Amino acid sequence: MAEWRRYALAATGYLALALLLVRSLFGQFSTAIAHDAGDPLLSAWILWWNSRHVPFVGAWWDGLAFFPLRGSLAFSDHRVGLELIAGPVLWLGGTPILAYNVTFVACFVLSALAAHALTRTLTGSHAAGAVSGIAFGFNPYRMAHLAHLELQAAFCLPLALLALHRYLSTSRRRWLAAFSLMLVLQGLCSGYYLFFSIPLVGLWILWFPRNTPLSRRAVLIGAWALAFVVLLPVLLQYRTIHSQVGFGRGFGEMRDFSADLTGVLSAQPMKLWRLPSMAINPEAEVYVGVIAPLLILGAIGWRRSSIAPVTPRTWRLLRLSLTVVAVVFAVTALSTLWGAWKYRLGPLAVSADGPDKPLTVVFAACVLLVLTSRAWAVVWNERSTFAFYATSAVVAWLFALGPAPHVLNRPLLYRGPYALLMLLPGFADGFRAPARFMMIAALAVAVAAGLAFVRVTASRSRIVRVAAAVVVVALLAVDSWPAALPAAALPARMMTPPDGQAVVLELPLGGVFDDIAAVYRSVFHGRRVVNGYSGYDPPAYQILSLALERRDDAVVPVLASYAPVLVRIDSTASDSAGWEEFIRRTGAADAGASPRERLFLLPQQPLVRSDAGAALPIRSVRAMPSGAVVPLRAMPDGTVEAIWSSAGPQRFGDELVIELDGPHMIAEIDLATGADEREFPGAVLIETSVDGRHWVQQWRSGSGGVAFLAAVEAPHHPVLRFRIAAVDASLLRIRQLWNDASHRWSLSSLAVRGGTAPPTPQR
């Protein structure tokens, strides 16, 4: 049979298996979406948006969500590379849902076919290719994350490795060009895998072309770098937008979204195994199956190399030292089970307060023991392809454990291998989920399983090899098969909006499915939407969500200062009547109704600004009723640093009393919150006094509006600016009018500004 026919047969088999997986969509490929109406629906919207704009230029970056913020496409993975699949469907008149479902199915087929082609290139066997194809295209890790289209789109990475292997065997530059192209496409399909492939490609370059001329290796590294150079403008624009909005991944967030050591046993979605998930979040479920790892382990014991290099005496001494170190620190880690301890020996002090630091030393010693072992010398000298992919699987899994590996949510190592990657550009604050390294591990496991199949069956007859391939492929499919893949109904469209340029705000705001539905509905009305959803939570959006949750009617007019606002209220929501009452308080007028929704229109509002002057000298600040003095430190710009927070969640009646150095004309009070921008006062009463006995009210309202405006204008350091009519005073009193069950009131700096001019509208 011609080679292309064999690949066509394999593709047909993978397509049949993928269609069996999505059988719940039969008859409704355009009207229902695979898995749920959360992340898949957002991906459908992104595919639709990409098909109607030139990527990476102009208005494409802004999208339609998160109004009035700019650059919202950079809040998520852009998925532009998937337009090669979804684009033609949309351009030919298909719905965004059909385009998504076709792309979803294609990711399984293309991933399986790419892994098949890689293993076929390495072994010359289509049977081994089928083992790798099923193991990668339908692996359990995929099945645990069916809602994430960008996670499924890993089909270019096997082709990049295929190109590397072909270049090594043929020296033809076209394979280097193919390698660079596949990496670029992988980066356009899923940015995670472009960066997470760095250890895999780096290890490949260290492993295979060791005996090639230096110039050839330099060309190979240059082709690798070229892919990043091509994508550099996009990466830099992402970084620029993230910096402007105040995005970044903290160490704790990366730790929380790493794989737990028990994650390899979390097979909750699987139909066959159904092991209860012990992971603290879905990202940490990194089960890769049973059959493929068993096949690899069987192949390791099936045939051993006859090469037995002698370990040098120096290495034997080193290994003995490493063994002693590992044992000593293992005992130290074990001793902490009875509590922390400290022992002083003269000027030296030895202590241990937990097992993670000693176990980190044990881990490092064990790694060095492996690298200095005879077995490692054998596979290193042989440059075994099977050993490379088996090793890569282990390495990728170690990276998936994140910067601080843990077990059952308890620290295991103080720092893991991923912490080394954080020294590279992009890794320190760019990726929330190190657990997604498991897709790299899944690819390595799949290829190693295909190579293992050849190693185990090489001496058998063709009939036995074919029969074995059928059995192994069937077992792999059963091992990976999910319990169910439902088809989710689509959210209803919004009524035809009134004419005008109003942006759309859907209430309630803040729920994942509600916000994604609001964004999806923009496909039909084409307007900017205040709602939004991404892996990031913009500070302004968090404040808006909290202010609306508090029913702070001061925030909607501030939102309307950017554009007229068309408010859609879901009539089926449990508190729809309360939302209607709330939005009417803002001055919005009825704009339409149906059994499932009500529309209100709020015209664009003028935003009042004052001509506040320089910061006035502050003598003291006291927190009442405790009377505690807030420490102050003068800043170069005239503001004062004032680190303070309420003792607990916000309480009605808490006060800050600010004393100036004498009477001044006051026009504005500026308050900056602490590290958490949501710790702004829910509602405040601001009063001024000349003598401390007679107080005059200057402001009484919710603070959501000024907090939202502050976060839009300066997301890195929001400053709440309470503007009042210019008034003479030497004392100010800011009283909390809100009780909050969870958020404190915090302060990082403040300023009282003078002025003589009355407020003037600016919009």
C-alpha distance (Angstrom), angle and dihedral (degrees) to the residues before:
residue distance angle dihedral
M1 . . .
A2 3.80 . .
E3 3.80 115.4 .
W4 3.78 94.2 -115.8
R5 3.80 90.1 53.3
R6 3.78 90.9 54.6
Y7 3.79 90.2 52.0
A8 3.80 90.3 46.5
L9 3.81 89.5 52.2
A10 3.80 90.6 49.4
A11 3.81 91.5 48.2
T12 3.81 90.1 50.2
G13 3.79 90.7 52.3
Y14 3.79 92.9 48.8
L15 3.80 90.8 47.5
A16 3.80 91.3 51.1
L17 3.80 90.5 51.0
A18 3.83 91.9 47.6
L19 3.81 91.3 49.5
L20 3.79 89.5 49.6
L21 3.79 87.6 53.8
V22 3.84 92.1 53.9
R23 3.79 95.9 38.0
S24 3.82 89.8 128.2
L25 3.83 87.1 70.4
F26 3.79 95.2 58.4
G27 3.79 109.1 126.3
Q28 3.82 92.9 12.3
F29 3.80 106.5 60.2
S30 3.81 89.5 132.6
T31 3.78 98.8 39.5
A32 3.82 105.9 42.0
I33 3.77 132.5 42.9
A34 3.79 130.3 -137.8
H35 3.81 118.7 -100.1
D36 3.84 104.6 -10.8
A37 3.79 144.2 -22.7
G38 3.81 93.9 -103.3
D39 3.80 122.9 77.3
P40 3.83 92.9 0.0
L41 3.80 90.3 58.0
L42 3.80 90.7 49.7
S43 3.81 89.6 51.0
A44 3.81 89.6 50.6
W45 3.79 89.5 53.9
I46 3.83 91.9 48.6
L47 3.82 91.4 50.4
W48 3.81 89.1 50.5
W49 3.81 92.5 48.7
N50 3.80 92.5 48.6
S51 3.79 91.2 51.9
R52 3.81 91.9 58.1
H53 3.80 100.8 45.8
V54 3.76 139.0 49.6
P55 3.81 102.8 -105.8
F56 3.79 122.8 -115.5
V57 3.80 96.9 12.3
G58 3.80 135.8 93.9
A59 3.78 119.8 -36.8
W60 3.81 92.6 3.6
W61 3.81 89.5 84.2
D62 3.82 93.7 55.5
G63 3.78 98.6 54.8
L64 3.79 115.7 179.8
A65 3.81 101.9 -80.2
F66 3.82 135.5 86.4
F67 3.82 95.7 30.7
P68 3.04 126.0 -143.0
L69 3.81 91.0 26.8
R70 3.79 119.2 92.2
G71 3.79 129.3 -135.8
S72 3.80 96.9 29.2
L73 3.84 93.0 156.3
A74 3.80 86.4 69.9
F75 3.81 90.3 58.7
S76 3.84 88.3 77.6
D77 3.80 139.1 27.0
H78 3.82 104.2 -74.5
R79 3.86 97.0 -142.4
V80 3.83 90.9 -154.2
G81 3.80 92.5 149.1
L82 3.80 90.1 62.9
E83 3.80 89.2 65.1
L84 3.80 85.9 85.0
I85 3.81 84.3 72.9
A86 3.80 105.0 25.9
G87 3.80 98.1 36.7
P88 3.82 98.0 69.4
V89 3.81 90.6 47.5
L90 3.80 91.2 53.5
W91 3.80 95.7 40.9
L92 3.81 89.7 53.3
G93 3.80 90.9 55.4
G94 3.79 101.7 -91.4
T95 3.79 119.5 145.9
P96 3.82 121.8 -107.8
I97 3.80 87.6 -110.2
L98 3.80 92.7 54.6
A99 3.81 89.5 47.6
Y100 3.80 90.5 51.3
N101 3.80 94.7 47.5
V102 3.81 92.2 48.0
T103 3.81 90.2 49.1
F104 3.80 91.4 46.6
V105 3.81 92.0 53.8
A106 3.81 91.5 42.9
C107 3.80 91.8 56.1
F108 3.81 90.2 62.1
V109 3.79 93.9 45.4
L110 3.80 96.3 44.2
S111 3.81 93.8 44.3
A112 3.79 91.3 51.0
L113 3.80 92.8 45.1
A114 3.82 92.6 48.0
A115 3.81 92.8 51.2
H116 3.81 88.6 45.1
A117 3.82 90.5 53.8
L118 3.81 92.5 47.6
T119 3.80 94.2 52.3
R120 3.82 91.5 41.5
T121 3.81 88.2 55.3
L122 3.80 91.7 49.7
T123 3.82 97.6 44.6
G124 3.80 107.8 19.4
S125 3.82 87.3 -128.6
H126 3.79 124.9 119.2
A127 3.82 88.9 -167.9
A128 3.80 89.6 60.3
G129 3.80 87.9 44.0
A130 3.80 90.0 56.0
V131 3.81 90.4 51.9
S132 3.81 90.6 53.3
G133 3.80 92.3 41.0
I134 3.78 94.3 56.4
A135 3.81 92.8 39.2
F136 3.81 92.5 54.3
G137 3.79 104.3 28.2
F138 3.81 93.7 48.8
N139 3.79 103.7 22.7
P140 3.83 120.0 150.6
Y141 3.80 92.6 -113.2
R142 3.79 88.7 63.3
M143 3.77 91.1 48.8
A144 3.80 91.6 54.0
H145 3.83 90.0 55.8
L146 3.79 104.3 39.2
A147 3.82 92.1 138.2
H148 3.82 93.6 65.4
L149 3.79 110.7 78.1
E150 3.81 92.7 -178.8
L151 3.82 89.2 56.4
Q152 3.82 90.8 52.9
A153 3.82 93.1 51.1
A154 3.81 98.7 86.5
F155 3.81 99.4 119.3
C156 3.83 97.7 111.3
L157 3.80 94.9 60.2
P158 3.84 96.2 68.5
L159 3.80 88.6 48.8
A160 3.81 90.3 51.8
L161 3.82 89.3 54.2
L162 3.79 90.3 45.8
A163 3.80 89.2 55.2
L164 3.81 90.6 50.3
H165 3.80 92.1 52.5
R166 3.81 91.5 47.1
Y167 3.79 91.5 49.9
L168 3.80 90.0 51.1
S169 3.81 91.6 52.9
T170 3.84 99.4 39.2
S171 3.85 105.8 24.6
R172 3.81 88.2 -141.1
R173 3.78 113.5 150.6
R174 3.79 92.5 -144.7
W175 3.78 88.1 74.0
L176 3.78 89.9 55.7
A177 3.80 88.4 52.2
A178 3.82 88.7 50.1
F179 3.80 90.0 50.0
S180 3.81 92.2 53.0
L181 3.80 91.8 44.9
M182 3.81 93.0 51.0
L183 3.79 91.5 49.7
V184 3.81 90.8 50.3
L185 3.81 91.0 49.5
Q186 3.80 90.3 46.9
G187 3.79 89.4 52.9
L188 3.80 90.1 49.8
C189 3.81 91.4 50.0
S190 3.80 97.4 42.9
G191 3.78 124.6 -0.6
Y192 3.80 91.1 -161.2
Y193 3.79 93.4 66.0
L194 3.80 94.3 46.8
F195 3.81 89.2 61.9
F196 3.79 98.0 31.4
S197 3.81 89.6 55.5
I198 3.83 90.0 64.1
P199 3.85 95.7 89.9
L200 3.83 90.6 44.1
V201 3.82 95.0 50.8
G202 3.81 91.5 39.8
L203 3.81 91.0 53.1
W204 3.82 89.8 47.0
I205 3.82 90.7 55.2
L206 3.81 90.7 48.7
W207 3.81 92.9 45.6
F208 3.80 108.7 44.4
P209 3.83 115.7 25.5
R210 3.81 95.6 48.1
N211 3.80 94.6 122.9
T212 3.79 96.4 41.9
P213 3.83 122.3 104.2
L214 3.77 116.2 -83.3
S215 3.80 91.4 -119.3
R216 3.79 90.8 57.9
R217 3.77 92.2 51.1
A218 3.80 89.8 48.1
V219 3.82 90.2 54.0
L220 3.80 89.4 49.9
I221 3.81 92.2 51.3
G222 3.80 89.0 46.0
A223 3.80 90.7 55.4
W224 3.80 88.5 50.1
A225 3.80 91.6 50.8
L226 3.81 91.3 46.0
A227 3.82 91.2 67.2
F228 3.80 90.5 57.1
V229 3.81 91.6 44.8
V230 3.82 90.5 54.3
L231 3.80 90.8 50.9
L232 3.80 95.0 39.4
P233 3.85 96.2 98.5
V234 3.81 90.0 54.4
L235 3.79 92.5 45.7
L236 3.79 91.9 49.1
Q237 3.80 92.1 49.2
Y238 3.79 89.4 51.3
R239 3.79 89.5 51.6
T240 3.81 91.6 47.5
I241 3.79 93.7 51.6
H242 3.79 92.7 44.3
S243 3.78 89.9 50.8
Q244 3.80 92.1 49.4
V245 3.80 93.4 50.2
G246 3.80 93.8 41.9
F247 3.80 99.0 -112.4
G248 3.77 125.5 158.4
R249 3.77 139.0 137.0
G250 3.77 115.0 -113.5
F251 3.79 123.7 -145.3
G252 3.80 91.2 -112.1
E253 3.80 92.7 52.8
M254 3.81 91.7 51.1
R255 3.80 90.1 48.2
D256 3.81 91.6 51.2
F257 3.81 92.1 50.7
S258 3.79 94.8 48.2
A259 3.76 124.5 103.5
D260 3.77 116.5 -89.5
L261 3.80 115.2 -133.1
T262 3.81 87.1 -113.7
G263 3.82 91.4 52.7
V264 3.81 91.9 95.4
L265 3.81 86.8 66.4
S266 3.80 95.6 48.3
A267 3.79 102.1 104.3
Q268 3.79 97.9 152.1
P269 3.85 97.6 142.1
M270 3.82 94.0 47.7
K271 3.78 119.2 109.0
L272 3.80 95.3 -151.6
W273 3.80 105.2 41.1
R274 3.83 106.2 24.7
L275 3.81 94.3 -176.0
P276 3.82 110.2 178.0
S277 3.79 111.9 -105.8
M278 3.78 114.9 -110.8
A279 3.82 92.6 -179.5
I280 3.81 118.0 117.1
N281 3.82 91.3 -135.7
P282 3.82 136.4 9.6
E283 3.83 93.1 -101.9
A284 3.80 89.1 64.3
E285 3.84 93.9 60.3
V286 3.81 100.7 105.2
Y287 3.80 104.5 159.6
V288 3.83 109.1 152.4
G289 3.78 99.4 -177.0
V290 3.78 138.8 -98.9
I291 3.80 105.8 -107.8
A292 3.81 99.9 59.2
P293 3.85 94.9 47.4
L294 3.83 90.3 46.8
L295 3.80 90.0 51.0
I296 3.81 89.8 51.7
L297 3.81 93.0 47.8
G298 3.79 89.9 48.3
A299 3.79 91.2 52.7
I300 3.80 91.8 49.6
G301 3.78 90.5 58.6
W302 3.82 94.6 37.4
R303 3.78 98.0 74.1
R304 3.76 131.7 13.2
S305 3.78 126.1 -164.6
S306 3.80 118.7 -109.4
I307 3.78 90.5 -138.2
A308 3.80 110.0 105.2
P309 3.78 110.2 173.0
V310 3.76 116.9 -163.4
T311 3.78 114.8 -113.6
P312 3.82 109.6 -121.7
R313 3.81 116.3 -115.9
T314 3.82 90.5 -117.0
W315 3.79 90.4 56.1
R316 3.82 91.4 47.8
L317 3.79 89.5 56.6
L318 3.78 90.1 46.1
R319 3.80 91.7 50.2
L320 3.81 91.2 49.2
S321 3.80 89.8 51.7
L322 3.78 91.6 47.7
T323 3.81 90.7 50.0
V324 3.81 91.3 52.2
V325 3.81 91.0 48.3
A326 3.82 91.6 48.7
V327 3.80 92.6 50.0
V328 3.82 94.3 46.5
F329 3.77 94.1 49.6
A330 3.82 92.6 42.4
V331 3.81 88.5 56.3
T332 3.81 88.9 47.0
A333 3.81 90.7 52.7
L334 3.80 90.4 48.1
S335 3.80 90.9 51.3
T336 3.81 91.6 60.4
L337 3.81 89.4 67.4
W338 3.82 85.6 81.5
G339 3.79 92.3 50.0
A340 3.78 139.9 -82.0
W341 3.79 118.4 -47.9
K342 3.79 140.6 -174.3
Y343 3.81 128.8 -161.9
R344 3.79 125.4 -171.8
L345 3.78 121.1 -153.7
G346 3.79 107.8 -176.9
P347 3.81 108.2 -62.9
L348 3.80 91.7 -12.2
A349 3.80 123.9 87.7
V350 3.80 123.6 -164.4
S351 3.79 120.0 -168.9
A352 3.78 142.0 162.3
D353 3.78 125.2 -167.6
G354 3.82 99.5 172.1
P355 3.82 142.4 4.4
D356 3.83 97.6 -109.8
K357 3.84 99.4 81.7
P358 3.84 96.2 44.7
L359 3.81 90.2 44.8
T360 3.82 89.5 52.7
V361 3.81 88.2 60.0
V362 3.82 89.8 46.5
F363 3.81 90.0 51.2
A364 3.82 93.0 49.7
A365 3.81 90.8 48.2
C366 3.80 91.5 50.1
V367 3.81 91.5 50.3
L368 3.81 89.8 53.0
L369 3.81 90.4 46.9
V370 3.80 89.5 55.2
L371 3.81 93.0 47.4
T372 3.82 91.5 51.1
S373 3.82 95.6 44.9
R374 3.81 126.4 110.6
A375 3.80 91.7 -120.9
W376 3.79 91.0 56.4
A377 3.82 91.0 47.1
V378 3.80 88.6 54.6
V379 3.80 96.8 52.3
W380 3.81 91.5 39.8
N381 3.79 92.2 53.1
E382 3.79 92.8 44.0
R383 3.82 92.9 47.4
S384 3.78 85.2 -142.0
T385 3.80 112.5 -161.7
F386 3.78 90.6 -153.4
A387 3.81 91.0 51.8
F388 3.81 90.6 48.1
Y389 3.80 94.1 56.6
A390 3.81 93.7 40.6
T391 3.81 89.6 50.8
S392 3.81 91.5 45.5
A393 3.80 90.0 54.7
V394 3.81 91.2 55.4
V395 3.81 92.9 44.4
A396 3.81 92.7 49.7
W397 3.81 90.5 49.1
L398 3.81 90.1 52.2
F399 3.81 89.5 52.4
A400 3.82 89.5 48.7
L401 3.82 88.3 61.6
G402 3.79 86.7 71.6
P403 3.80 133.1 -142.1
A404 3.82 94.9 -45.6
P405 3.85 110.1 28.0
H406 3.78 115.9 -145.6
V407 3.78 140.0 -176.8
L408 3.80 121.1 -145.7
N409 3.81 85.9 -8.2
R410 3.82 91.7 -59.0
P411 3.82 122.1 117.0
L412 3.80 113.7 -93.0
L413 3.82 102.6 168.4
Y414 3.78 127.6 16.7
R415 3.82 89.6 -135.8
G416 3.78 131.2 4.2
P417 3.82 133.3 -158.0
Y418 3.82 90.4 -87.1
A419 3.80 88.2 68.5
L420 3.82 87.6 67.8
L421 3.81 90.3 55.8
M422 3.79 88.7 54.4
L423 3.80 87.0 71.4
L424 3.82 88.7 67.8
P425 3.83 122.4 84.8
G426 3.78 111.7 -89.2
F427 3.80 98.1 17.5
A428 3.80 99.5 79.6
D429 3.82 94.6 70.9
G430 3.79 107.3 -7.7
F431 3.81 106.2 86.3
R432 3.76 126.6 54.1
A433 3.82 99.5 -174.3
P434 3.83 116.8 51.4
A435 3.81 84.8 169.5
R436 3.81 87.6 80.7
F437 3.79 87.6 76.5
M438 3.79 81.9 85.9
M439 3.79 90.1 81.0
I440 3.82 87.1 61.1
A441 3.80 87.7 48.0
A442 3.81 90.4 48.2
L443 3.81 90.7 53.8
A444 3.80 91.8 49.0
V445 3.81 91.0 47.2
A446 3.81 90.9 49.4
V447 3.81 94.5 51.3
A448 3.80 92.0 42.7
A449 3.82 88.8 51.3
G450 3.81 90.5 53.0
L451 3.80 90.9 49.2
A452 3.80 89.8 46.0
F453 3.80 89.9 53.4
V454 3.80 90.0 56.4
R455 3.80 92.0 46.4
V456 3.82 92.1 51.9
T457 3.84 97.8 42.2
A458 3.82 101.6 33.7
S459 3.82 94.2 105.1
R460 3.81 94.7 46.3
S461 3.78 128.8 95.4
R462 3.78 121.3 -94.8
I463 3.81 92.0 -106.6
V464 3.79 91.4 52.7
R465 3.81 91.4 47.5
V466 3.81 92.4 50.9
A467 3.81 92.3 46.4
A468 3.80 90.5 47.7
A469 3.81 90.7 49.6
V470 3.79 91.2 52.4
V471 3.81 91.7 50.2
V472 3.81 94.1 46.0
V473 3.81 93.4 46.4
A474 3.80 90.6 49.7
L475 3.80 91.7 48.8
L476 3.81 90.9 48.7
A477 3.80 91.3 51.2
V478 3.80 92.2 48.9
D479 3.81 90.6 45.8
S480 3.80 90.5 55.3
W481 3.78 102.4 36.9
P482 3.82 114.4 120.6
A483 3.77 122.9 -133.1
A484 3.81 92.2 -119.3
L485 3.79 142.2 -16.8
P486 3.80 107.6 -156.1
A487 3.78 126.8 -159.7
A488 3.80 111.9 -125.5
A489 3.79 123.6 -145.5
L490 3.79 118.2 -121.6
P491 3.81 124.3 -112.9
A492 3.79 115.9 -102.1
R493 3.80 118.4 -100.0
M494 3.77 121.1 -107.0
M495 3.79 120.7 -107.8
T496 3.80 115.4 -94.0
P497 3.83 101.9 -80.0
P498 3.79 121.0 -128.1
D499 3.78 116.5 -96.5
G500 3.77 116.0 -82.6
Q501 3.77 141.8 73.9
A502 3.79 98.8 -81.4
V503 3.78 119.3 147.6
V504 3.80 117.2 -130.1
L505 3.79 124.9 -113.7
E506 3.80 114.9 -176.0
L507 3.78 119.7 -158.5
P508 2.94 132.2 -116.8
L509 3.82 92.3 43.9
G510 3.78 126.5 -169.9
G511 3.81 103.5 46.0
V512 3.82 113.2 117.3
F513 3.80 97.0 -131.1
D514 3.81 93.7 38.7
D515 3.79 93.1 51.5
I516 3.80 94.1 45.6
A517 3.81 90.1 49.1
A518 3.80 89.3 52.0
V519 3.81 91.1 52.5
Y520 3.81 91.7 46.2
R521 3.80 91.7 52.7
S522 3.82 88.4 61.1
V523 3.82 86.3 75.1
F524 3.81 86.5 75.3
H525 3.81 104.1 34.2
G526 3.83 97.0 33.6
R527 3.82 96.6 -147.7
R528 3.78 131.5 131.2
V529 3.79 111.1 -93.6
V530 3.79 127.8 -147.5
N531 3.81 91.5 -152.3
G532 3.77 119.2 81.3
Y533 3.77 144.7 158.9
S534 3.80 132.8 -155.3
G535 3.78 142.5 134.6
Y536 3.80 86.7 -85.1
D537 3.78 128.5 63.3
P538 3.82 108.5 -146.7
P539 3.82 110.5 -140.1
A540 3.82 91.6 -123.8
Y541 3.80 90.6 52.6
Q542 3.79 92.6 50.1
I543 3.80 89.7 51.6
L544 3.80 92.8 46.4
S545 3.80 91.2 50.0
L546 3.81 92.1 48.7
A547 3.82 93.2 46.2
L548 3.80 91.4 50.9
E549 3.79 90.4 47.0
R550 3.81 86.8 55.5
R551 3.84 89.8 47.9
D552 3.79 89.2 -122.1
D553 3.81 101.8 174.0
A554 3.82 91.3 -167.3
V555 3.82 92.5 74.9
V556 3.82 99.5 62.1
P557 3.84 95.7 59.1
V558 3.82 89.0 51.1
L559 3.79 88.7 51.8
A560 3.82 88.3 49.4
S561 3.82 90.1 54.8
Y562 3.82 86.7 77.4
A563 3.83 96.5 48.7
P564 3.82 140.6 -28.1
V565 3.81 109.6 -71.0
L566 3.79 124.7 -137.4
V567 3.80 106.6 -160.6
R568 3.80 119.0 -154.5
I569 3.81 116.3 -164.3
D570 3.78 118.7 -164.9
S571 3.80 104.1 -128.5
T572 3.81 90.3 -159.3
A573 3.82 92.1 60.1
S574 3.79 115.0 109.3
D575 3.81 93.3 -118.6
S576 3.80 100.6 35.4
A577 3.82 92.2 129.1
G578 3.79 90.4 53.6
W579 3.79 90.9 50.1
E580 3.79 91.3 50.4
E581 3.79 91.4 51.5
F582 3.80 90.3 47.7
I583 3.81 95.8 50.2
R584 3.81 92.3 47.4
R585 3.81 88.6 57.4
T586 3.79 88.4 62.9
G587 3.82 91.2 60.2
A588 3.81 97.0 -104.5
A589 3.80 116.8 152.2
D590 3.82 128.5 -139.6
A591 3.81 111.7 -91.2
G592 3.81 103.6 173.6
A593 3.79 143.9 -38.7
S594 3.78 142.1 -148.6
P595 3.81 133.7 170.7
R596 3.83 90.5 -87.8
E597 3.82 103.6 36.5
R598 3.79 148.0 19.3
L599 3.80 125.8 -149.4
F600 3.80 127.4 -149.7
L601 3.79 128.4 -177.6
L602 3.78 124.4 -147.9
P603 3.83 113.2 -170.9
Q604 3.78 119.5 -133.1
Q605 3.79 110.4 -76.2
P606 3.82 128.8 -143.9
L607 3.78 113.1 -113.1
V608 3.79 110.1 -135.5
R609 3.78 117.1 -141.2
S610 3.78 130.3 177.8
D611 3.75 130.9 -144.0
A612 3.77 93.4 -118.3
G613 3.75 115.5 -177.3
A614 3.77 135.1 -153.0
A615 3.79 124.0 -34.5
L616 3.81 113.3 -87.7
P617 3.82 123.0 -132.6
I618 3.82 112.5 -92.1
R619 3.79 117.7 -151.4
S620 3.81 99.7 -172.5
V621 3.80 145.9 -18.6
R622 3.79 123.2 -149.4
A623 3.79 128.8 -169.3
M624 3.79 111.8 -139.7
P625 2.98 145.5 -117.6
S626 3.84 87.1 19.4
G627 3.80 93.0 50.2
A628 3.81 91.2 -139.2
V629 3.80 114.7 160.9
V630 3.80 112.6 -124.4
P631 3.85 110.6 -134.7
L632 3.80 111.6 -118.3
R633 3.79 132.6 -160.2
A634 3.78 122.6 -176.4
M635 3.83 116.0 -122.6
P636 3.84 126.0 -150.7
D637 3.82 92.3 -110.7
G638 3.80 92.8 56.9
T639 3.81 96.5 -101.3
V640 3.78 120.2 115.8
E641 3.77 127.0 -127.3
A642 3.79 107.4 -125.5
I643 3.80 114.3 175.3
W644 3.78 107.6 -164.2
S645 3.77 140.6 133.2
S646 3.76 134.7 178.0
A647 3.79 116.2 -94.9
G648 3.79 90.9 -115.5
P649 3.79 140.2 -14.5
Q650 3.80 115.7 -24.4
R651 3.81 114.8 -72.5
F652 3.76 130.3 -164.2
G653 3.79 109.4 -105.8
D654 3.81 100.4 28.9
E655 3.79 109.1 138.1
L656 3.76 144.2 -167.2
V657 3.81 114.9 -154.8
I658 3.81 114.4 -161.5
E659 3.79 120.3 -163.1
L660 3.80 119.4 -163.1
D661 3.80 124.4 -156.3
G662 3.79 89.4 -102.9
P663 3.81 142.9 -36.5
H664 3.81 114.2 -34.5
M665 3.78 138.9 165.7
I666 3.83 103.3 -101.5
A667 3.82 123.7 -159.6
E668 3.82 105.7 158.0
I669 3.80 142.8 21.3
D670 3.82 116.3 -155.5
L671 3.79 121.5 -160.7
A672 3.81 124.6 -179.0
T673 3.79 117.6 -162.0
G674 3.79 125.3 -135.5
A675 3.79 126.8 -101.6
D676 3.81 92.1 -56.7
E677 3.80 108.4 65.4
R678 3.82 90.4 -158.8
E679 3.80 90.9 68.9
F680 3.78 93.7 88.9
P681 3.82 120.4 125.3
G682 3.78 111.6 -89.2
A683 3.82 93.7 -139.1
V684 3.78 131.2 -10.4
L685 3.77 143.0 -163.9
I686 3.82 112.5 -146.6
E687 3.80 117.3 -162.9
T688 3.79 132.6 175.2
S689 3.78 131.6 -153.0
V690 3.76 138.9 -177.6
D691 3.80 98.8 -159.8
G692 3.83 104.9 20.3
R693 3.81 92.6 -113.0
H694 3.77 103.9 74.6
W695 3.80 116.4 50.1
V696 3.81 126.9 -168.6
Q697 3.79 122.1 -157.2
Q698 3.83 113.1 -122.7
W699 3.82 102.5 164.9
R700 3.79 135.2 15.4
S701 3.80 116.6 168.3
G702 3.77 146.8 95.5
S703 3.79 114.9 -66.5
G704 3.80 97.0 -142.0
G705 3.80 93.6 97.1
V706 3.80 96.6 53.7
A707 3.81 91.4 40.5
F708 3.82 91.8 51.4
L709 3.80 92.2 47.6
A710 3.81 90.3 48.3
A711 3.81 92.6 52.4
V712 3.81 92.7 47.8
E713 3.80 92.9 50.0
A714 3.83 98.6 39.4
P715 3.83 111.9 12.1
H716 3.82 93.1 171.3
H717 3.79 93.4 58.1
P718 3.82 113.4 9.2
V719 3.79 112.9 -159.4
L720 3.80 117.5 -164.9
R721 3.81 106.8 -139.9
F722 3.80 112.8 -160.4
R723 3.82 104.8 -166.5
I724 3.79 118.2 -160.1
A725 3.78 136.4 172.9
A726 3.79 109.7 -82.0
V727 3.80 107.7 -89.7
D728 3.82 136.8 167.8
A729 3.81 113.8 -113.3
S730 3.78 143.7 136.6
L731 3.83 97.4 -162.1
L732 3.80 132.9 49.8
R733 3.77 128.2 -169.5
I734 3.82 122.1 -161.9
R735 3.79 110.4 -167.8
Q736 3.79 123.9 -168.9
L737 3.83 112.6 -126.2
W738 3.80 96.9 -178.5
N739 3.78 138.9 81.3
D740 3.80 115.3 -152.3
A741 3.78 126.3 -174.2
S742 3.80 96.8 -150.8
H743 3.82 115.7 9.2
R744 3.77 124.4 81.1
W745 3.79 126.4 -150.0
S746 3.79 108.7 -114.4
L747 3.78 136.4 178.8
S748 3.80 133.1 -162.2
S749 3.81 101.8 169.0
L750 3.78 140.9 -6.7
A751 3.76 140.9 -168.9
V752 3.79 135.2 -171.6
R753 3.79 110.2 -150.9
G754 3.77 128.5 -159.5
G755 3.77 129.5 -141.9
T756 3.76 145.5 152.8
A757 3.77 105.3 -153.6
P758 3.82 120.7 90.6
P759 3.82 119.3 -118.8
T760 3.81 115.2 -79.8
P761 3.82 127.1 -159.6
Q762 3.81 113.2 -116.5
R763 3.79 105.2 -179.4
